[in-house]
Amino acid sequence: MIGISADFDPVHKGHEKLIAKAKEIGNEHGDKIAIYLNKGYSANHDTFFTPYKARCEMALKLGADKVVPIEGLHHRLTLSYSVPIRIAMMIEDGVVDYVDAAEATGREIENYSKKFMKQGIFIGIDRNLPNRNVIRWFAVNEFLKRKYNKNMNFHIIPELKVKDKISGRNIRNRIIQNNMEIPEDIKKLLPKSTIKILEKEIKRNNLNKERNWRDILHKLNSYSRSDLMKIAYLNGNAINEIVKRRTNHDYKSVWAAFRRGNYGPVLTRLAISSIEENVKKEEVVKLIKSYENKGVIPPEQSIDKVIGRAWYVALENQRGINASKAGNEFKKNKVNINYPSNLIAGLRLTNFESEKIKKNINDLKTELYLDANGKISCQIKKDKFKIKTKLKLPKNEVTYLRYLIDSHFIPIKAELIEKDENFRIKINIFNK
């Protein structure tokens, strides 16, 4: 079987060329063409302009034999994790040949990929590398050969250009700007079958469906700091920026808040998708662990490594080594380190608060959050009784926790305990 993985939003002449290449390969061996089509959310974590059924029809009209939906990944995982899962699915389905397009040649893609194949980690691929997503696919495909004793043969064709590279984003924007009619210059970039299907969807008012901004804004304007901290891909900086200006939120201000929190466009879309779908950190980490156990996720990207890196960097910080250098050393040397899976933090309580806690200890709910100054704090609550206080921890443990909070998907839970006739917070970190 020959595979193509895509958004196809909508199918343009560059995609038509991919399918034509797949047909050429298929004719030699009598193989079928399968399009692994993203459904629900795009590979870049956005909503789709063109409905899934219409995109399926576009692919089949151009000669694909079947369409396989890919869903449940792109509002939960970054490409570093979703790509291994998608490639493993294709190999298990019997895909032998894979077709993609790139500015670089197949040989150049292979050379760029060697560094990441050697490291065994597919996070942080330089955005300045040409066709970095194709590089990631090539490297992960090589990694999975160890698991399956086979992988897909890559066929890289040149990207089709009409003056410039054909851009799905540009096609979508031009249709929107033209009052949902397809401009003549855009029609030149689309197969005739795509034009007919798009025009049919325009009449049905099926294109460019927006996110559920009402629900997203409600969550951002009303959730407590501790509830926001449970949502995947919301780090401390983003939460503080959201809370600072929550009374004025509209969709533009949400994007501005993430920009101020140092999020790029792709991570912003993933965070907004997680908010919309109410994706919790615990859900993400369990999903990753399930694929780790199947041998699909590279060991250097494992949950243990993410947590271990946070502890290693915290310890190196104590020695005066900055986080960037420590993180690079951890990755380069493939460090294995025993990290604490729970910590005991002190509390700053008055005598009155201690007495109140003593009377209600079995009924109190304890949650962690970051205060307005980014300090790790907790809230102890029952009905109208509420205590908010900063936690007392050694500096290296504070650094460790903050790195985990900012890791985007490691869940951390708090538990009120009594120890040595005092109250403490036991902080539990997800581990295996």
C-alpha positions as CSV (number, residue, x, y, z in Angstrom):
1,M,0.0,0.0,0.0
2,I,1.1,3.6,-0.7
3,G,0.5,6.2,1.9
4,I,0.1,10.0,2.0
5,S,-0.5,11.8,5.3
6,A,-2.2,15.2,4.9
7,D,-4.7,17.9,5.9
8,F,-5.8,18.5,2.3
9,D,-7.6,21.7,3.3
10,P,-8.5,22.0,0.5
11,V,-6.9,19.6,-2.1
12,H,-4.8,21.8,-4.5
13,K,-2.6,20.9,-7.5
14,G,0.4,20.2,-5.3
15,H,-1.7,17.5,-3.6
16,E,-2.8,16.3,-7.0
17,K,0.8,15.8,-7.9
18,L,1.4,13.7,-4.7
19,I,-1.5,11.4,-5.6
20,A,-0.2,11.2,-9.2
21,K,3.2,10.1,-8.0
22,A,1.5,7.5,-5.7
23,K,-0.5,6.2,-8.7
24,E,2.7,5.9,-10.7
25,I,4.3,3.8,-7.9
26,G,1.1,1.8,-7.5
27,N,0.8,1.0,-11.1
28,E,4.3,-0.7,-11.0
29,H,3.2,-3.1,-8.2
30,G,-0.6,-3.1,-8.2
31,D,-0.7,-1.3,-4.8
32,K,-3.6,0.7,-3.5
33,I,-3.3,4.4,-2.4
34,A,-4.4,5.3,1.1
35,I,-4.7,8.9,2.3
36,Y,-4.2,9.3,6.0
37,L,-6.4,12.4,6.5
38,N,-6.4,14.5,9.6
39,K,-9.9,14.8,11.1
40,G,-11.1,17.1,13.9
41,Y,-7.9,19.2,14.1
42,S,-5.1,19.8,11.6
43,A,-1.5,18.8,12.1
44,N,-0.9,22.4,13.2
45,H,-3.7,22.1,15.7
46,D,-6.1,24.3,13.9
47,T,-9.8,23.8,12.9
48,F,-10.5,23.0,9.3
49,F,-11.7,25.3,6.6
50,T,-13.0,22.4,4.5
51,P,-15.2,19.7,6.2
52,Y,-13.8,16.2,6.5
53,K,-16.3,14.5,4.1
54,A,-15.5,17.1,1.4
55,R,-11.8,16.6,1.8
56,C,-12.3,12.8,1.5
57,E,-14.3,13.3,-1.7
58,M,-11.6,15.5,-3.1
59,A,-8.9,12.9,-2.5
60,L,-11.0,10.0,-3.9
61,K,-11.9,12.0,-7.1
62,L,-8.1,12.4,-7.8
63,G,-7.5,8.6,-7.6
64,A,-7.0,7.7,-4.0
65,D,-8.4,4.2,-3.2
66,K,-9.3,4.9,0.4
67,V,-9.2,7.5,3.2
68,V,-8.1,6.7,6.7
69,P,-9.2,9.2,9.4
70,I,-6.5,10.4,11.9
71,E,-8.3,11.9,14.9
72,G,-7.8,12.4,18.6
73,L,-4.2,13.4,18.3
74,H,-3.8,17.0,17.2
75,H,-5.6,18.7,20.0
76,R,-3.6,16.5,22.5
77,L,-0.1,16.2,21.2
78,T,2.7,18.1,19.6
79,L,4.1,16.8,16.3
80,S,7.0,15.3,18.2
81,Y,4.6,12.8,19.6
82,S,1.8,12.6,17.0
83,V,4.2,11.8,14.1
84,P,5.6,8.6,15.6
85,I,2.0,7.5,16.3
86,R,0.9,8.2,12.8
87,I,3.9,6.5,11.2
88,A,3.5,3.4,13.4
89,M,-0.2,3.3,12.3
90,M,0.8,3.4,8.7
91,I,3.5,0.7,9.0
92,E,1.0,-1.6,10.9
93,D,-1.6,-1.0,8.2
94,G,0.9,-2.3,5.6
95,V,2.0,1.0,4.0
96,V,5.3,0.2,2.1
97,D,5.8,3.4,0.2
98,Y,5.2,7.0,1.4
99,V,5.0,10.0,-0.8
100,D,5.7,13.6,0.3
101,A,6.9,16.9,-1.3
102,A,9.8,19.1,-0.3
103,E,12.0,21.9,-1.5
104,A,15.0,19.8,-0.5
105,T,15.9,16.6,-2.3
106,G,15.5,13.1,-0.7
107,R,19.3,12.9,-0.2
108,E,19.3,16.3,1.6
109,I,16.3,15.3,3.8
110,E,18.2,12.1,4.8
111,N,21.4,14.1,5.6
112,Y,19.4,16.6,7.7
113,S,17.7,13.7,9.5
114,K,20.8,11.9,10.6
115,K,21.4,14.3,13.5
116,F,18.0,13.6,15.0
117,M,18.1,9.9,14.2
118,K,21.4,9.8,16.2
119,Q,20.0,11.7,19.1
120,G,16.8,9.7,19.1
121,I,14.7,12.7,19.9
122,F,12.5,14.7,17.5
123,I,11.7,17.7,19.7
124,G,13.2,21.1,18.9
125,I,13.9,20.7,15.2
126,D,15.2,24.1,14.1
127,R,12.4,26.1,12.4
128,N,15.0,27.5,10.0
129,L,15.7,24.0,8.5
130,P,14.0,23.6,5.1
131,N,11.0,21.2,5.3
132,R,11.6,20.5,8.9
133,N,8.3,18.5,9.2
134,V,9.5,16.2,6.3
135,I,12.8,15.8,8.2
136,R,11.0,14.8,11.3
137,W,8.9,12.2,9.3
138,F,12.1,10.8,7.7
139,A,13.9,10.5,11.1
140,V,11.0,8.9,12.9
141,N,10.5,6.5,10.1
142,E,14.1,5.4,10.5
143,F,13.7,5.1,14.3
144,L,10.7,2.8,14.0
145,K,12.6,0.4,11.8
146,R,14.1,-0.9,15.1
147,K,10.6,-1.8,16.4
148,Y,9.1,-3.3,13.2
149,N,12.2,-4.5,11.4
150,K,10.9,-2.6,8.4
151,N,9.8,0.9,7.6
152,M,8.3,2.9,4.7
153,N,10.2,3.8,1.5
154,F,10.1,7.5,1.1
155,H,9.5,9.2,-2.2
156,I,10.2,12.9,-2.1
157,I,9.0,15.0,-5.1
158,P,9.6,18.7,-5.6
159,E,7.0,21.1,-4.2
160,L,4.8,22.4,-7.0
161,K,5.2,26.1,-7.5
162,V,3.1,28.6,-9.4
163,K,5.3,31.7,-9.1
164,D,5.6,30.7,-5.4
165,K,4.9,27.6,-3.4
166,I,1.2,26.8,-3.4
167,S,-0.1,27.5,0.1
168,G,-3.3,26.1,1.5
169,R,-3.4,29.0,4.0
170,N,-3.2,31.5,1.1
171,I,-6.0,29.7,-0.8
172,R,-8.3,29.7,2.3
173,N,-7.6,33.4,3.1
174,R,-8.2,34.5,-0.5
175,I,-11.6,32.7,-0.6
176,I,-12.6,34.3,2.7
177,Q,-11.5,37.7,1.6
178,N,-13.5,37.3,-1.6
179,N,-16.8,36.9,0.3
180,M,-16.6,33.1,0.1
181,E,-16.3,32.9,-3.6
182,I,-13.3,31.3,-5.3
183,P,-11.2,34.0,-7.1
184,E,-10.1,33.2,-10.7
185,D,-6.4,33.2,-9.7
186,I,-7.1,30.7,-6.9
187,K,-9.0,28.4,-9.4
188,K,-5.8,28.0,-11.3
189,L,-4.3,26.4,-8.2
190,L,-7.1,23.9,-7.8
191,P,-8.1,20.7,-9.6
192,K,-11.5,20.9,-11.3
193,S,-12.9,18.4,-9.0
194,T,-11.9,20.4,-6.0
195,I,-13.5,23.6,-7.4
196,K,-16.8,21.7,-7.9
197,I,-16.8,20.3,-4.3
198,L,-15.8,23.7,-2.8
199,E,-18.6,25.5,-4.7
200,K,-21.0,22.9,-3.4
201,E,-19.8,23.4,0.2
202,I,-20.0,27.2,-0.2
203,K,-23.7,26.9,-1.2
204,R,-24.3,24.7,1.9
205,N,-22.5,27.3,4.1
206,N,-20.2,24.4,5.3
207,L,-16.8,26.2,4.9
208,N,-14.7,28.0,7.5
209,K,-16.5,26.9,10.6
210,E,-15.1,28.8,13.6
211,R,-14.0,27.5,17.0
212,N,-16.4,27.5,19.9
213,W,-15.1,30.9,21.1
214,R,-18.0,31.3,23.5
215,D,-17.0,28.3,25.4
216,I,-13.2,29.0,25.2
217,L,-13.7,32.6,26.5
218,H,-16.0,31.4,29.3
219,K,-13.3,29.0,30.5
220,L,-10.5,31.6,30.3
221,N,-12.6,34.3,32.0
222,S,-13.9,32.1,34.8
223,Y,-11.6,29.2,35.6
224,S,-9.4,29.6,38.7
225,R,-5.6,29.5,38.4
226,S,-5.5,26.0,39.7
227,D,-8.1,24.8,37.2
228,L,-6.2,26.5,34.3
229,M,-3.0,24.8,35.5
230,K,-4.6,21.4,34.9
231,I,-5.3,22.1,31.2
232,A,-2.6,20.8,28.9
233,Y,-0.2,23.3,27.2
234,L,-1.0,26.2,29.6
235,N,2.3,27.1,31.4
236,G,2.8,29.6,34.2
237,N,3.5,32.6,32.0
238,A,0.4,31.9,29.8
239,I,-1.9,31.5,32.8
240,N,-0.7,34.8,34.4
241,E,-1.2,36.7,31.1
242,I,-4.7,35.2,30.7
243,V,-5.7,36.1,34.3
244,K,-4.3,39.6,34.1
245,R,-6.7,40.7,31.4
246,R,-9.5,38.2,31.7
247,T,-12.3,40.8,32.0
248,N,-11.5,42.1,28.4
249,H,-11.1,38.8,26.6
250,D,-12.1,38.3,23.0
251,Y,-10.4,36.0,20.6
252,K,-7.8,38.6,19.6
253,S,-6.9,39.3,23.2
254,V,-6.4,35.5,23.8
255,W,-3.9,35.4,21.0
256,A,-2.2,38.5,22.4
257,A,-2.0,36.9,25.9
258,F,-0.2,33.8,24.5
259,R,2.2,36.0,22.6
260,R,3.0,37.8,25.8
261,G,3.5,34.4,27.4
262,N,6.2,33.7,24.7
263,Y,4.0,31.2,22.7
264,G,4.5,30.9,19.0
265,P,1.5,30.4,16.6
266,V,1.6,26.6,16.6
267,L,1.8,26.2,20.4
268,T,-0.9,28.9,20.7
269,R,-3.2,26.9,18.5
270,L,-2.5,23.7,20.4
271,A,-3.2,25.4,23.7
272,I,-6.5,26.9,22.4
273,S,-7.5,23.5,21.0
274,S,-6.8,21.9,24.5
275,I,-8.9,24.6,26.1
276,E,-11.8,24.1,23.7
277,E,-11.7,20.3,24.1
278,N,-11.0,20.5,27.9
279,V,-7.8,18.4,27.5
280,K,-6.2,17.8,30.9
281,K,-2.5,17.2,31.5
282,E,-3.2,13.8,33.0
283,E,-5.0,12.8,29.8
284,V,-2.1,13.8,27.6
285,V,0.5,12.0,29.8
286,K,-1.5,8.8,29.9
287,L,-1.9,8.9,26.1
288,I,1.9,9.3,25.7
289,K,2.6,6.5,28.2
290,S,0.3,4.1,26.3
291,Y,2.3,4.6,23.2
292,E,5.6,4.4,25.1
293,N,4.6,1.0,26.3
294,K,4.1,0.0,22.7
295,G,7.6,1.1,21.8
296,V,6.4,3.9,19.5
297,I,7.6,6.9,21.4
298,P,11.5,7.4,21.4
299,P,12.9,6.7,24.8
300,E,14.6,10.1,24.9
301,Q,11.0,11.6,24.6
302,S,9.6,9.5,27.4
303,I,7.7,10.9,30.4
304,D,10.6,9.7,32.6
305,K,13.0,11.8,30.5
306,V,10.8,14.9,30.6
307,I,10.6,14.7,34.4
308,G,14.3,13.6,34.8
309,R,15.4,16.6,32.7
310,A,13.5,19.0,35.0
311,W,15.3,17.5,38.1
312,Y,18.7,17.5,36.4
313,V,18.3,21.2,35.3
314,A,17.2,22.2,38.8
315,L,20.3,20.5,40.3
316,E,22.6,22.1,37.7
317,N,21.0,25.5,38.4
318,Q,22.1,25.1,42.0
319,R,25.7,24.8,40.7
320,G,25.3,28.0,38.7
321,I,24.7,26.4,35.3
322,N,22.0,28.0,33.3
323,A,18.9,26.0,32.2
324,S,19.7,26.1,28.4
325,K,23.2,24.7,28.9
326,A,22.0,22.1,31.4
327,G,19.2,21.0,29.1
328,N,21.5,20.6,26.2
329,E,23.9,18.5,28.2
330,F,21.1,16.3,29.4
331,K,20.0,15.7,25.8
332,K,23.5,15.3,24.4
333,N,24.7,12.9,27.0
334,K,21.4,11.0,27.3
335,V,21.5,11.3,31.1
336,N,19.6,8.9,33.3
337,I,18.7,10.3,36.7
338,N,16.6,9.3,39.7
339,Y,14.1,12.1,40.3
340,P,11.8,12.6,43.3
341,S,8.2,11.6,42.5
342,N,6.9,13.5,45.5
343,L,8.0,16.5,47.6
344,I,6.9,17.7,51.1
345,A,6.3,21.4,51.3
346,G,5.8,23.6,54.4
347,L,2.9,26.1,54.8
348,R,2.7,29.6,56.2
349,L,-0.3,29.3,58.5
350,T,-1.7,31.3,61.4
351,N,-2.8,29.5,64.6
352,F,-6.4,30.2,63.6
353,E,-5.9,28.6,60.2
354,S,-4.2,25.6,61.7
355,E,-7.1,25.0,64.1
356,K,-9.6,25.3,61.3
357,I,-7.7,22.8,59.2
358,K,-7.4,20.4,62.1
359,K,-11.2,20.3,62.5
360,N,-11.9,19.8,58.8
361,I,-8.8,17.9,57.6
362,N,-10.7,15.0,56.0
363,D,-13.0,17.3,54.0
364,L,-10.6,19.8,52.7
365,K,-9.7,20.1,49.0
366,T,-6.1,21.1,48.2
367,E,-4.9,22.5,44.9
368,L,-1.7,24.0,43.6
369,Y,-1.5,27.2,41.5
370,L,0.9,29.9,40.6
371,D,0.2,33.3,42.1
372,A,0.4,36.6,40.2
373,N,4.1,36.8,40.9
374,G,4.7,33.2,39.6
375,K,5.2,31.8,43.1
376,I,4.1,28.2,43.7
377,S,1.1,28.3,46.1
378,C,-1.7,26.2,47.3
379,Q,-5.4,26.7,48.1
380,I,-7.0,24.7,50.9
381,K,-10.8,24.9,50.7
382,K,-14.1,23.6,52.1
383,D,-17.3,25.5,51.2
384,K,-16.7,29.1,52.2
385,F,-13.6,28.4,54.2
386,K,-10.5,29.1,52.1
387,I,-6.8,29.5,52.8
388,K,-4.3,30.6,50.1
389,T,-0.6,30.4,51.0
390,K,2.8,30.2,49.3
391,L,4.6,26.9,49.8
392,K,8.0,26.6,51.6
393,L,10.4,24.5,49.6
394,P,14.2,24.4,49.0
395,K,15.2,26.4,46.0
396,N,16.1,23.3,43.8
397,E,12.7,21.8,44.5
398,V,11.0,25.1,43.5
399,T,13.0,25.2,40.3
400,Y,12.1,21.5,39.6
401,L,8.4,22.1,40.1
402,R,8.4,25.2,38.0
403,Y,10.0,23.4,35.1
404,L,7.4,20.6,35.4
405,I,4.6,23.1,35.4
406,D,6.1,24.7,32.3
407,S,6.6,21.3,30.6
408,H,3.0,21.6,29.3
409,F,1.7,18.2,30.1
410,I,3.1,16.8,33.4
411,P,0.3,16.7,36.0
412,I,1.2,17.7,39.6
413,K,-1.3,17.1,42.5
414,A,-1.3,18.4,46.1
415,E,-2.4,16.5,49.2
416,L,-2.7,17.9,52.7
417,I,-1.0,15.8,55.3
418,E,-0.2,16.0,59.0
419,K,3.5,15.5,59.9
420,D,5.4,16.1,63.1
421,E,2.3,17.8,64.6
422,N,2.3,20.3,61.7
423,F,0.5,20.5,58.4
424,R,2.3,19.9,55.2
425,I,1.6,19.6,51.5
426,K,2.6,16.4,49.8
427,I,3.2,17.2,46.1
428,N,2.8,14.2,43.9
429,I,4.4,14.2,40.4
430,F,3.1,11.9,37.7
431,N,5.5,9.0,37.2
432,K,5.4,5.4,36.0
